[in-house]
Amino acid sequence: MFFSLNRREQTEEPVSEAMCVLYNPTDGRILHFHRVSVLPGARVPSREDVERLAIETARRHHDTAELRPLHVTRAEFHHQAGRQYRVDIRRRRIVEVREPQRRLSRERPIHAPQKTKQK
């Protein structure tokens, strides 16, 4: 039997943590991540249990047939709000997605001198 507690409700530090990320194998997009924290006295789930729980939970919102699991540690994936992540498919590691810098317009910057037409 597994249950989860809101981190704010926890009074003891976990003795074990496991995380399974479910991602799209074609582009590395992460669709779901599932973290299990085990408090003192509770049974530590196997990797298979964590993966099964991740898939069962993800099925509520996603088609999981094509998703691939990746087991990671907290050190490998310490999710921070406001940041985006994906799986580097070749290395099977989580990487932060950095938005490429984009120009807002194709026009010249305001400070650039304007060319004038000569008659």
C-alpha positions in Angstrom: 0.0 0.0 0.0 1.3 3.4 -1.0 0.1 6.8 -0.1 1.4 10.3 -0.6 1.7 13.2 1.8 1.9 16.8 0.9 5.4 18.0 1.7 4.0 20.6 4.1 2.4 17.8 6.1 5.6 15.8 6.5 7.2 15.9 9.9 9.9 13.4 9.3 12.6 13.3 6.6 12.1 10.6 4.0 14.5 7.6 4.2 14.3 7.0 0.5 13.1 8.8 -2.6 12.6 7.5 -6.1 11.5 9.3 -9.3 10.3 8.0 -12.6 9.9 10.4 -15.6 7.7 9.4 -18.6 8.7 11.0 -21.8 8.1 11.0 -25.6 10.9 9.0 -27.2 10.7 11.0 -30.5 11.4 14.4 -29.1 12.3 13.9 -25.4 9.3 15.9 -24.1 8.5 15.0 -20.5 4.8 14.4 -20.0 4.8 13.2 -16.4 7.1 12.8 -13.5 6.3 10.8 -10.4 8.2 11.0 -7.2 7.8 8.6 -4.3 9.1 9.6 -0.8 9.3 6.8 1.8 8.9 7.8 5.4 10.5 5.8 8.3 8.7 2.5 8.8 7.2 2.3 5.3 8.1 -0.2 2.7 10.6 1.0 0.0 8.9 0.3 -3.4 10.8 -1.4 -6.2 11.8 0.4 -9.4 9.0 -1.6 -11.1 6.5 -0.4 -8.5 7.5 3.3 -9.0 7.3 2.9 -12.8 3.8 1.2 -12.5 2.5 4.0 -10.3 3.9 6.6 -12.7 2.1 5.0 -15.6 -1.1 4.5 -13.8 -1.2 8.1 -12.6 -0.2 9.5 -16.1 -3.0 7.5 -17.8 -5.5 9.9 -16.2 -4.3 12.6 -18.5 -2.2 11.1 -21.2 -2.0 8.2 -23.7 0.9 6.3 -22.2 1.3 3.6 -24.8 4.2 5.3 -26.6 5.9 6.9 -23.5 9.2 5.7 -22.2 10.2 5.6 -18.5 13.4 7.1 -17.1 14.4 6.5 -13.5 16.3 9.4 -12.0 17.5 10.6 -8.7 16.8 13.9 -7.1 20.3 15.1 -7.9 19.7 14.3 -11.6 16.3 16.0 -11.7 15.7 18.7 -9.1 12.7 20.4 -10.8 12.5 24.1 -10.4 9.3 26.0 -11.0 9.3 28.1 -14.1 11.9 26.0 -15.9 11.3 23.5 -18.7 13.1 20.2 -19.1 13.2 17.4 -21.6 15.1 14.1 -21.9 18.2 14.0 -24.1 17.3 10.9 -26.0 20.8 9.8 -26.9 22.3 10.2 -23.4 19.0 9.4 -21.6 19.5 12.3 -19.2 17.3 15.2 -18.2 18.4 18.6 -19.6 17.0 22.0 -19.1 15.4 23.6 -22.2 16.8 26.9 -22.9 14.7 29.2 -25.1 16.7 30.4 -28.1 17.1 34.2 -28.2 14.7 35.5 -30.7 14.5 38.9 -32.4 11.1 40.5 -31.9 11.1 42.0 -35.4 13.0 41.8 -38.7 13.3 45.5 -38.7 16.5 47.2 -37.8 17.1 48.1 -34.2 15.8 51.6 -33.3 19.3 52.9 -32.7 20.6 51.9 -36.2 20.9 54.8 -38.7 18.3 54.8 -41.4 19.4 54.8 -45.0 17.8 57.6 -47.0 17.0 57.3 -50.7 19.0 59.6 -52.9 17.2 61.4 -55.7 
